[in-house]
Amino acid sequence: MADIKTMSLNGFFKSNVKTLPDLRVVVSERFTNEDGTPIEWVLHPISTKRVEEITKRNSRTTLKNGKKETTVNEENLNAELLEEVVLFPRLNDAELQDSYGVTSVNELLSVMLYPGETQVLTKALQDVMSGVKANDIDELKN
């Protein structure tokens, strides 16, 4: 281990930091292209600051017995995080939402996916936010 006094900060400078790759995951075998191959969803990591902004929008602080109590609307939080993180399919696409007869990402996900598929997507969301790479996920599955 190098002496802390001789260690360089260069690897921490923004210009030198590697970006995390997009995560590709098959959420369900039900969504296929023309030749029957399952379509991958593409998720892109977002910053902690962006997550905090979205969480704050979906949180409510109240006073209960003289103490501040914060509640988070988990359903809306997850839907908004997914709307931000999922690059494909575009969950806020009007034509996609119309095809399911809904008008929001939250509604779309609730009618588009079965519970197990929702779990796969939620796990992928957690993975992309933590920096887990797609090949790490495949290794975990095996």
N, C-alpha and C positions, 0 to 999 in steps of 0.2 A: 504494500500500500504506500502510495506516494505521500510525502510530507505535505500537509495542508498548505503550507506557505508557498510551495512550488507548484501547486495545482492551478490549472488555467480555467478561467470562466468562459472561454471562447465557445464551448459547446452549448452554453446556456443562452447566448445572445440570440435574439429572435431571428436574425438573418441566417443563423446556422442550425436552427432547430428543424428536424425532419417533420414533415406533416404526416399525420396518420392516414392510412389508405381508407378508401370507402370499403364498407363491408357488404358483401353480396351473400344473400341467403335465400333459399327456397322456403318460403313460409308455408306453402301448401302445394301438393301435387295437383290440385284442382285447377290451378291457373296455368294454362299451357299455351305455347305458341302454335302456329299453323301445323308444324310437324309433330306436335304432341309432347315436345320437350317442356318440362316445368320452367316457368319464368322466374328468374331471380329478382328479388327486391334489392334495391341499392340504398344503403344507409350511409350517411356522412356524419362524422363526429362534429360536435359543436363545443364551444368553449364553456368553461365553468361559469363565466360571467353570463353567458346567454341562458344557461340552465337556471341560474339564480333569478334572472329577469322573468323567465317563464313561470318559475315556482312562485315568485312574489305575486304575479298576476292571478295565480290560482289559489292564493292563500288569503285567509281572513282572520284578523286578530280581534278578539272580543275580550271584554272584562267579565270574569266570572268569579264571584266571591272575592273581589278586590285583586285578583291575579289575572295577568294577561294570558290568554289561551289562544293559540294559533291552530286553525284547522285548515287542512289542504284538501281541495277537491281533486282527489287522485284521478278520477275518470277524465276530467277536463285537462289535468296536468299531463297525463299520459298521451291524450289525443293531441295536445298542442306540441309536446315534445316530438311525437311521431310526425306531425305535420312539418316540423322544422328539420328533422333528421332524415326522413325518407325522401330520397331524390326520385326514386322510381318504384312503384307507380306514383304519379303526382296525385296525392290524396285530396288536394283541394281543386282538382280538375272538375269543372262543371259537368262536362259530358260523362265522366265516370260516375259522379254523384247522381246525376240524372238517371243513369242506367239502373241504379239501385233505388231510385225514388227518394233520395235524401238531399239535405242541403248543408251538411257540415261534415267535417272529418270524423268527429266523434260518432255521429250517426252512421257514416259510411263503414267505419271499422266494425261497428256492432252488428251490422247486417251482412257485411261482406265476408267476415271471418267466423269460423266456429271457435269455441273456447280453446281447444288445443292449438289452433293456428294463432290465436291471439297470444297464447303463451310463448310460442316460437318467436313471434314478432317482438314481444316484450323482452324476451331474453336477448334477441339480436340488438335491441335498443340499449340494453344494459351493457352488452359486449362492446358495441361501437363507442359508447360513452367512456368505457374503461380502457379502450385502446387494444382490446383483444383482436387479433388478426383472424381472417377467415380460415387460414390453415390451422390455427390453434383450435378453432371451433371444430373442424373436422377431426382433429386428433382427440378432442374431448368426447366426441360422439362415439369414436371407436373404442 
